[in-house]
Amino acid sequence: ATTTSRFGWRATIGFNHFGPKTGLTTDDTSLDVTSGNADLVLAVHPASSAVGIYLVGGAGFYQHKTKIQTGGLSLSRTTNDVGVDGGLTVRLLQKHISPELEARGHIVFGDERITFVTLGLGVVINRRGQRR
């Protein structure tokens, strides 16, 4: 989304690793989630603002692999499912490079419903020199 357009889209690819929680059980269970999402972006800040606030939401494809290790036995299961995501992006609107902070919630549908939150830092490079 730019100062001239209040709507936009973005595509993201992500990898998230959730390691075992120590002290809860004798098993080590971890989860890896790889995702590809297509999201709509809506600018909700005033057009003249130096800080951009964007609502982000859409759907995507999630591949999740669960690994369980107990004693000398190791098991894993990989599943592919669809899901949705939504969140908020705050961006410092600069002429050439705009840093941003984003928080998103994800819900993955399937045999096992998976929910998690991601936090991300990034930059938007403005080749045209416009504040975005």
Contact map, one row per residue, 1 for C-alpha under 8 A:
111111111000000000000000000000000000000011100000000000000000000000000000000000000000000000000000000000000000000000000000000000000001
111111100000000000000000000000000000000000000000000000000000000000000000000000000000000000000000000000000000000000000000000000000011
111111000000000000000000000000000000000000000011000000000000000000000000000000000000000000000000000000000000000000000000000000000011
111111000000000000000000000000000000000000000010000000000000000000000000000000000000000000000000000000000000000000000000000000000000
111111110000000000000000000000000000000000000000000000000000000000000000000000000000000000000000000000000000000000000000000000000000
111111110000000000000000000000000000000001110000000000000000000000000000000000000000000000000000000000000000000000000000000000000000
110011111000000000000000000000000000000111100000000000000000000000000000000000000000000000000000000000000000000000000000000000000000
100011111100000000000000000000000000000111000000000000000000000000000000000000000000000000000000000000000000000000000000000000000000
100000111110000000000000000000000000011110000000000000000000000000000000000000000000000000000000000000000000000000000000000000000000
000000011111000000000000000000000000011110000000000000000000000000000000000000000000000000000000000000000000000000000000000000000000
000000001111100000000000000000000001111000000000000000000000000000000000000000000000000000000000000000000000000000000000000000000000
000000000111110000000000000000000011110000000000000000000000000000000000000000000000000000000000000000000000000000000000000000000000
000000000011111000000000000000000111100000000000000000000000000000000000000000000000000000000000000000000000000000000000000000000000
000000000001111100000000000000001111000000000000000000000000000000000000000000000000000000000000000000000000000000000000000000000000
000000000000111110000000000000011110000000000000000000000000000000000000000000000000000000000000000000000000000000000000000000000000
000000000000011111000000000000011100000000000000000000000000000000000000000000000000000000000000000000000000000000000000000000000000
000000000000001111100000000001111000000000000000000000000000000000000000000000000000000000000000000000000000000000000000000000000000
000000000000000111110000000001110000000000000000000000000000000000000000000000000000000000000000000000000000000000000000000000000000
000000000000000011111000000011100000000000000000000000000000000000000000000000000000000000000000000000000000000000000000000000000000
000000000000000001111100000111000000000000000000000000000000000000000000000000000000000000000000000000000000000000000000000000000000
000000000000000000111111000110000000000000000000000000000000000000000000000000000000000000000000000000000000000000000000000000000000
000000000000000000011111100100000000000000000000000000000000000000000000000000000000000000000000000000000000000000000000000000000000
000000000000000000001111110000000000000000000000000000000000000000000000000000000000000000000000000000000000000000000000000000000000
000000000000000000001111110000000000000000000000000000000000000000000000000000000000000000000000000000000000000000000000000000000000
000000000000000000000111111100000000000000000000000000000000000000000000000000000000000000000000000000000000000000000000000000000000
000000000000000000000011111100000000000000000000000000000000000000000100000000000000000000000000000000000000000000000000000000000000
000000000000000000000000111110000000000000000000000000000000000000011110000000000000000000000000000000000000000000000000000000000000
000000000000000000011100111111000000000000000000000000000000000000111100000000000000000000000000000000000000000000000000000000000000
000000000000000000111000001111100000000000000000000000000000000001111000000000000000000000000000000000000000000000000000000000000000
000000000000000011110000000111110000000000000000000000000000000001110000000000000000000000000000000000000000000000000000000000000000
000000000000000011100000000011111000000000000000000000000000000111100000000000000000000000000000000000000000000000000000000000000000
000000000000001111000000000001111100000000000000000000000000000111000000000000000000000000000000000000000000000000000000000000000000
000000000000011110000000000000111110000000000000000000000000011110000000000000000000000000000000000000000000000000000000000000000000
000000000000111100000000000000011111000000000000000000000000011100000000000000000000000000000000000000000000000000000000000000000000
000000000001111000000000000000001111100000000000000000000001111000000000000000000000000000000000000000000000000000000000000000000000
000000000011110000000000000000000111110000000000000000000001110000000000000000000000000000000000000000000000000000000000000000000000
000000000011100000000000000000000011111000000000000000000111100000000000000000000000000000000000000000000000000000000000000000000000
000000001111000000000000000000000001111100000000000000000111000000000000000000000000000000000000000000000000000000000000000000000000
000000001110000000000000000000000000111110000000000000011110000000000000000000000000000000000000000000000000000000000000000000000000
000000111100000000000000000000000000011111000000000000011100000000000000000000000000000000000000000000000000000000000000000000000000
100000111100000000000000000000000000001111100000000001111000000000000000000000000000000000000000000000000000000000000000000000000000
100001110000000000000000000000000000000111110000000001110000000000000000000000000000000000000000000000000000000000000000000000000000
100001100000000000000000000000000000000011111000000111100000000000000000000000000000000000000000000000000000000000000000000000000000
000001000000000000000000000000000000000001111100000111100000000000000000000000000000000000000000000000000000000000000000000000000000
000000000000000000000000000000000000000000111110101111000000000000000000000000000000000000000000000000000000000000000000000000000000
000000000000000000000000000000000000000000011111100000000000000000000000000000000000000000000000000000000000000000000000000000000000
001100000000000000000000000000000000000000001111100000000000000000000000000000000000000000000000000000000000000000000000000000000000
001000000000000000000000000000000000000000000111110000000000000000000000000000000000000000000000000000000000000000000000000000000000
000000000000000000000000000000000000000000001111111100000000000000000000000000000000000000000000000000000000000000000000000000000000
000000000000000000000000000000000000000000000001111100000000000000000000000000000000000000011100000000000000000000000000000000000000
000000000000000000000000000000000000000000001000111110000000000000000000000000000000000001111000000000000000000000000000000000000000
000000000000000000000000000000000000000000111000111111000000000000000000000000000000000011111000000000000000000000000000000000000001
000000000000000000000000000000000000000000111000001111100000000000000000000000000000000111100000000000000000000000000000000000000000
000000000000000000000000000000000000000011111000000111110000000000000000000000000000000111000000000000000000000000000000000000000000
000000000000000000000000000000000000000011110000000011111000000000000000000000000000011110000000000000000000000000000000000000000000
000000000000000000000000000000000000001111000000000001111100000000000000000000000000011110000000000000000000000000000000000000000000
000000000000000000000000000000000000001110000000000000111110000000000000000000000001111000000000000000000000000000000000000000000000
000000000000000000000000000000000000111100000000000000011111000000000000000000000001110000000000000000000000000000000000000000000000
000000000000000000000000000000000000111000000000000000001111100000000000000000000111100000000000000000000000000000000000000000000000
000000000000000000000000000000000011110000000000000000000111110000000000000000000111100000000000000000000000000000000000000000000000
000000000000000000000000000000000011100000000000000000000011111000000000000000011110000000000000000000000000000000000000000000000000
000000000000000000000000000000001111000000000000000000000001111100000000000000011110000000000000000000000001000000000000000000000000
000000000000000000000000000000001110000000000000000000000000111110000000000001111000000000000000000000000000000000000000000000000000
000000000000000000000000000000111100000000000000000000000000011111000000000001110000000000000000000000000000000000000000000000000000
000000000000000000000000000000111000000000000000000000000000001111100000000111100000000000000000000000000000000000000000000000000000
000000000000000000000000000011110000000000000000000000000000000111110000000111000000000000000000000000000000000000000000000000000000
000000000000000000000000000111100000000000000000000000000000000011111000011110000000000000000000000000000000000000000000000000000000
000000000000000000000000001111000000000000000000000000000000000001111100011100000000000000000000000000000000000000000000000000000000
000000000000000000000000001110000000000000000000000000000000000000111111111000000000000000000000000000000000000000000000000000000000
000000000000000000000000011100000000000000000000000000000000000000011111110000000000000000000000000000000000000000000000000000000000
000000000000000000000000001000000000000000000000000000000000000000001111100000000000000000000000000000000000000000000000000000000000
000000000000000000000000000000000000000000000000000000000000000000001111110000000000000000000000000000000000000000000000000000000000
000000000000000000000000000000000000000000000000000000000000000000001111111000000000000000000000000000000000000000000000000000000000
000000000000000000000000000000000000000000000000000000000000000000111101111100000000000000000000000000000000000000000000000000000000
000000000000000000000000000000000000000000000000000000000000000000111000111110000000000000000000000000000000000000000000000000000000
000000000000000000000000000000000000000000000000000000000000000011110000011111000000000000000000000000000000000000000000000000000000
000000000000000000000000000000000000000000000000000000000000000011100000001111100000000000000000000000000000000000000000000000000000
000000000000000000000000000000000000000000000000000000000000001111000000000111110000000000000000000000000000000000000000000000000000
000000000000000000000000000000000000000000000000000000000000001110000000000011111000000000000000000000000000000000000000000000000000
000000000000000000000000000000000000000000000000000000000000111100000000000001111100000000000000000000000000000000000000000000000000
000000000000000000000000000000000000000000000000000000000000111000000000000000111110000000000000000000000001110000000000000000000000
000000000000000000000000000000000000000000000000000000000011110000000000000000011111000000000000000000000001110000000000000000000000
000000000000000000000000000000000000000000000000000000000011110000000000000000001111100000000000000000000111100000000000000000000000
000000000000000000000000000000000000000000000000000000001111000000000000000000000111110000000000000000000111000000000000000000000000
000000000000000000000000000000000000000000000000000000001111000000000000000000000011111000000000000000011110000000000000000000000000
000000000000000000000000000000000000000000000000000000111100000000000000000000000001111100000000000000011100000000000000000000000000
000000000000000000000000000000000000000000000000000000111000000000000000000000000000111110000000000001111000000000000000000000000000
000000000000000000000000000000000000000000000000000011110000000000000000000000000000011111000000000001110000000000000000000000000000
000000000000000000000000000000000000000000000000000111110000000000000000000000000000001111100000000111100000000000000000000000000000
000000000000000000000000000000000000000000000000001111000000000000000000000000000000000111110000000111000000000000000000000000000000
000000000000000000000000000000000000000000000000001110000000000000000000000000000000000011111000011110000000000000000000000000000000
000000000000000000000000000000000000000000000000011100000000000000000000000000000000000001111100011100000000000000000000000000000000
000000000000000000000000000000000000000000000000011100000000000000000000000000000000000000111110011000000000000000000000000000000011
000000000000000000000000000000000000000000000000010000000000000000000000000000000000000000011111110000000000000000000000000000000111
000000000000000000000000000000000000000000000000000000000000000000000000000000000000000000001111110000000000000000000000000001001111
000000000000000000000000000000000000000000000000000000000000000000000000000000000000000000000111110000000000000000000000000011111110
000000000000000000000000000000000000000000000000000000000000000000000000000000000000000000000111111000000000000000000000001111000000
000000000000000000000000000000000000000000000000000000000000000000000000000000000000000000111111111100000000000000000000001111000011
000000000000000000000000000000000000000000000000000000000000000000000000000000000000000000111000111110000000000000000000111100000000
000000000000000000000000000000000000000000000000000000000000000000000000000000000000000011110000011111000000000000000000111100000000
000000000000000000000000000000000000000000000000000000000000000000000000000000000000000011100000001111100000000000000011110000000000
000000000000000000000000000000000000000000000000000000000000000000000000000000000000001111000000000111110000000000000011100000000000
000000000000000000000000000000000000000000000000000000000000000000000000000000000000001110000000000011111000000000001111000000000000
000000000000000000000000000000000000000000000000000000000000000000000000000000000000111100000000000001111100000000001110000000000000
000000000000000000000000000000000000000000000000000000000000000000000000000000000000111000000000000000111110000000111100000000000000
000000000000000000000000000000000000000000000000000000000000000000000000000000000011110000000000000000011111000001111100000000000000
000000000000000000000000000000000000000000000000000000000000000000000000000000000011100000000000000000001111100011110000000000000000
000000000000000000000000000000000000000000000000000000000000010000000000000000001111000000000000000000000111110011100000000000000000
000000000000000000000000000000000000000000000000000000000000000000000000000000001110000000000000000000000011111111000000000000000000
000000000000000000000000000000000000000000000000000000000000000000000000000000001100000000000000000000000001111110000000000000000000
000000000000000000000000000000000000000000000000000000000000000000000000000000000000000000000000000000000000111110000000000000000000
000000000000000000000000000000000000000000000000000000000000000000000000000000000000000000000000000000000000111111000000000000000000
000000000000000000000000000000000000000000000000000000000000000000000000000000000000000000000000000000000011111111100000000000000000
000000000000000000000000000000000000000000000000000000000000000000000000000000000000000000000000000000000111100111110000000000000000
000000000000000000000000000000000000000000000000000000000000000000000000000000000000000000000000000000001111000011111000000000000000
000000000000000000000000000000000000000000000000000000000000000000000000000000000000000000000000000000001110000001111100000000000000
000000000000000000000000000000000000000000000000000000000000000000000000000000000000000000000000000000111100000000111110000000000000
000000000000000000000000000000000000000000000000000000000000000000000000000000000000000000000000000000111100000000011111000000000000
000000000000000000000000000000000000000000000000000000000000000000000000000000000000000000000000000011110000000000001111100000000000
000000000000000000000000000000000000000000000000000000000000000000000000000000000000000000000000000011100000000000000111110000000000
000000000000000000000000000000000000000000000000000000000000000000000000000000000000000000000000001111000000000000000011111000000000
000000000000000000000000000000000000000000000000000000000000000000000000000000000000000000000000001110000000000000000001111100000000
000000000000000000000000000000000000000000000000000000000000000000000000000000000000000000000000111100000000000000000000111110000000
000000000000000000000000000000000000000000000000000000000000000000000000000000000000000000000000111100000000000000000000011111000001
000000000000000000000000000000000000000000000000000000000000000000000000000000000000000000000001110000000000000000000000001111100000
000000000000000000000000000000000000000000000000000000000000000000000000000000000000000000000011110000000000000000000000000111111111
000000000000000000000000000000000000000000000000000000000000000000000000000000000000000000000001000000000000000000000000000011111100
000000000000000000000000000000000000000000000000000000000000000000000000000000000000000000000001000000000000000000000000000001111100
000000000000000000000000000000000000000000000000000000000000000000000000000000000000000000000011000000000000000000000000000001111110
000000000000000000000000000000000000000000000000000000000000000000000000000000000000000000000111000000000000000000000000000001111111
011000000000000000000000000000000000000000000000000000000000000000000000000000000000000000001111010000000000000000000000000001001111
111000000000000000000000000000000000000000000000000100000000000000000000000000000000000000001110010000000000000000000000000101000111
